[in-house]
Amino acid sequence: MRENRRAWSDVRWAIVAIGCVTAASLLGQFATYPNIATWYAGLAKPAFTPPNWIFAPVWTSLYLLMAFALWRILRLPKDISGRSVALALFFVQLALNAAWSWMFFAANSPLLGLANIVPQLAVIVATIVRFARVDIVAAWCLVPLAGWVGYAAILNATLWWLNR
């Protein structure tokens, strides 16, 4: 009986984690896709800009890892020290992630994107540190996100510089 309750609890937390991360992804996509072939295509870009086709598989992988990491933290007992702070940081970075698309793509502003992505990277790193205190696997799942967002921050800054 206890195992069944735990299994259903895990399924419910998985639905919550997948739902939250998917919502952020979709929110970002609504701002991004209409601007790729128009505004973004017309920007001067550095040589290290990846081809457009790479973004979908990379972000899909990152969002899957984020959902898995979130699920691992959500399913921990609520009285685990540091769980609440870890979750708060995760949701702040997730909100910044979705907001970046609106600031960069929808507003057609690499400068606004840059104003978002620098603190976003800092919050991702803080989330990794806090996740590591409660679940090391969840923390490691966010390391690729930090790497990609770090790269994206450099790309964002360069796009701003080249198109100011």
Number of C-alpha atoms within 10 A of each C-alpha: 6 7 8 9 10 12 12 12 14 17 14 15 18 19 13 16 22 18 13 16 22 16 14 18 18 12 17 21 16 15 21 20 14 13 17 13 11 10 13 17 11 10 12 13 18 11 7 10 13 11 7 10 8 9 11 10 10 13 14 13 14 19 20 16 20 25 24 20 23 27 21 21 25 21 15 13 9 11 8 10 11 14 19 15 13 23 17 12 19 24 19 14 22 22 16 21 21 20 21 24 24 21 23 24 24 18 15 17 20 23 19 18 22 23 17 19 26 17 13 24 22 15 20 26 20 16 26 25 16 22 28 16 15 18 16 15 14 24 23 16 20 25 18 15 22 20 14 15 20 18 14 17 20 16 20 25 18 19 21 20 13 13 13 9
